[in-house]
Amino acid sequence: MFQVRIHGRGGQGVVTGAEMLSIAAFLEGRHAQAFPSFGSERTGAPVIAFCRIADKEIRLREPIMQPDALIIQDATLLHQVDVFAGLKSDGYVVLNTQRTFEELGLEDLVRRMRPERLVAIAATDLALKHVGRAVPNVPLLGAFAAASGLISLESVASAIRDKFSGKVAEGNIAAATEAYELTLKEASHA
């Protein structure tokens, strides 16, 4: 079973991102589950969502304490919440930022993790460019698909079309595609 924990803030599409990730996995013939964990439900408050992906039925229902991957939609959470708690040493981190992990003061994380599994991508910028809204969830899914190989870009696009339609769907697909391509390009230079 592969477990993903998504950290963000209310209004950034954290829950929708987890849902689309589970839909993408389901479209590839896997079992998947997505669910949120809310504190105070207001825009800007920290939000966590979870997604499990497996080749057999998933019976667990509790929050993910030892994730295989983290998707962090807001770098300001790095100093407010222990987002890296329980992360497996061979895990993935996809972080919405214009800065490097080192510039964010995360040298310890960089030293203990595999560098090709650490992705810093300006997902908010991609969302603004393609969708016109500062909602980084979909570009982060594209980057996660490229980094992990767990789901295909085609399944991400299908999940987006399942959730959205028209210009919103096409803009989100363009954002996910650009994030996917940027992540692959960065990995080839590493």
VEXPAPA-813925 format. One line per field, with one value per residue (C-alpha): residue number from 1; y, z negated, x. Coordinates in steps of 0.25 Angstrom, whole numbers, plus 5000, padded with zeros to 4 digits. Layout:
REM residues N
k c(NUM_...) $
py c(Y_...) $
pz c(Z_...) $
px c(X_...) $
This chain:
REM residues 190
k c(1_2_3_4_5_6_7_8_9_10_11_12_13_14_15_16_17_18_19_20_21_22_23_24_25_26_27_28_29_30_31_32_33_34_35_36_37_38_39_40_41_42_43_44_45_46_47_48_49_50_51_52_53_54_55_56_57_58_59_60_61_62_63_64_65_66_67_68_69_70_71_72_73_74_75_76_77_78_79_80_81_82_83_84_85_86_87_88_89_90_91_92_93_94_95_96_97_98_99_100_101_102_103_104_105_106_107_108_109_110_111_112_113_114_115_116_117_118_119_120_121_122_123_124_125_126_127_128_129_130_131_132_133_134_135_136_137_138_139_140_141_142_143_144_145_146_147_148_149_150_151_152_153_154_155_156_157_158_159_160_161_162_163_164_165_166_167_168_169_170_171_172_173_174_175_176_177_178_179_180_181_182_183_184_185_186_187_188_189_190) $
py c(5000_5014_5025_5040_5051_5065_5078_5091_5102_5104_5109_5102_5090_5080_5071_5072_5068_5056_5052_5054_5046_5034_5035_5035_5022_5016_5019_5010_4999_5000_5002_5016_5024_5039_5046_5059_5063_5077_5086_5099_5100_5113_5119_5119_5109_5097_5085_5071_5061_5046_5037_5022_5014_4999_4987_4980_4985_4996_4993_5004_5016_5024_5036_5033_5035_5029_5034_5029_5043_5057_5067_5081_5092_5103_5105_5114_5101_5097_5106_5104_5089_5077_5073_5063_5055_5040_5042_5029_5030_5026_5035_5046_5061_5070_5084_5096_5107_5116_5113_5101_5091_5097_5111_5107_5102_5088_5083_5072_5066_5067_5059_5048_5047_5042_5055_5050_5049_5063_5072_5087_5093_5107_5101_5113_5121_5109_5110_5125_5124_5113_5114_5128_5124_5122_5107_5099_5085_5080_5085_5077_5065_5066_5067_5055_5047_5050_5048_5035_5028_5023_5029_5034_5048_5042_5037_5051_5057_5048_5051_5066_5064_5055_5067_5079_5083_5093_5103_5100_5085_5089_5100_5090_5079_5089_5093_5078_5075_5086_5082_5068_5072_5082_5071_5061_5071_5074_5060_5057_5069_5063) $
pz c(5000_5004_4994_4997_4988_4993_4985_4989_4985_4986_5000_5007_5012_5002_5001_5016_5019_5010_5017_5031_5027_5023_5035_5044_5037_5038_5053_5053_5047_5033_5020_5014_5003_5000_4988_4981_4966_4962_4951_4951_4965_4970_4982_4979_4967_4968_4975_4976_4986_4988_5000_5000_5012_5013_5022_5012_5004_4993_4980_4972_4968_4959_4962_4969_4959_4967_4981_4994_5000_4995_5004_4998_5004_4995_4991_4979_4973_4971_4959_4953_4954_4954_4968_4969_4957_4960_4974_4979_4982_4996_4998_5007_5004_5014_5009_5015_5015_5024_5015_5013_5001_4996_4998_4989_4978_4981_4982_4972_4980_4993_4986_4982_4994_5008_5016_5028_5019_5014_5024_5022_5032_5033_5034_5030_5042_5051_5046_5048_5062_5067_5058_5053_5038_5028_5025_5026_5024_5039_5043_5030_5035_5048_5041_5032_5044_5051_5038_5033_5046_5037_5046_5061_5066_5074_5062_5055_5067_5067_5052_5055_5065_5055_5046_5055_5069_5080_5078_5064_5067_5079_5071_5060_5070_5076_5062_5058_5071_5070_5055_5060_5071_5062_5052_5062_5068_5054_5051_5064_5059_5045) $
px c(5000_5005_5001_5001_4998_4995_4997_4992_4982_4967_4964_4976_4969_4975_4963_4960_4975_4974_4960_4966_4979_4970_4961_4974_4979_4965_4965_4978_4971_4976_4968_4968_4963_4963_4959_4961_4965_4960_4963_4956_4949_4953_4960_4975_4975_4984_4977_4982_4976_4980_4981_4984_4986_4987_4986_4976_4964_4968_4962_4970_4962_4971_4980_4993_5004_5016_5014_5021_5019_5016_5010_5012_5003_5008_5022_5018_5013_5028_5029_5016_5013_5022_5019_5031_5026_5027_5032_5039_5053_5051_5039_5035_5033_5026_5027_5020_5031_5039_5051_5060_5060_5073_5068_5056_5066_5063_5077_5075_5064_5072_5083_5074_5066_5068_5070_5062_5050_5050_5042_5041_5032_5025_5011_5003_5010_5006_4992_4991_4997_4987_4975_4975_4974_4984_4980_4993_4987_4986_5000_5005_4998_5005_5019_5015_5012_5025_5034_5027_5023_5011_5000_5001_4999_4987_4980_4982_4976_4964_4962_4962_4952_4944_4944_4943_4939_4941_4952_4954_4957_4966_4974_4976_4981_4991_4996_4998_5004_5014_5017_5019_5029_5037_5038_5043_5053_5058_5060_5068_5078_5080) $
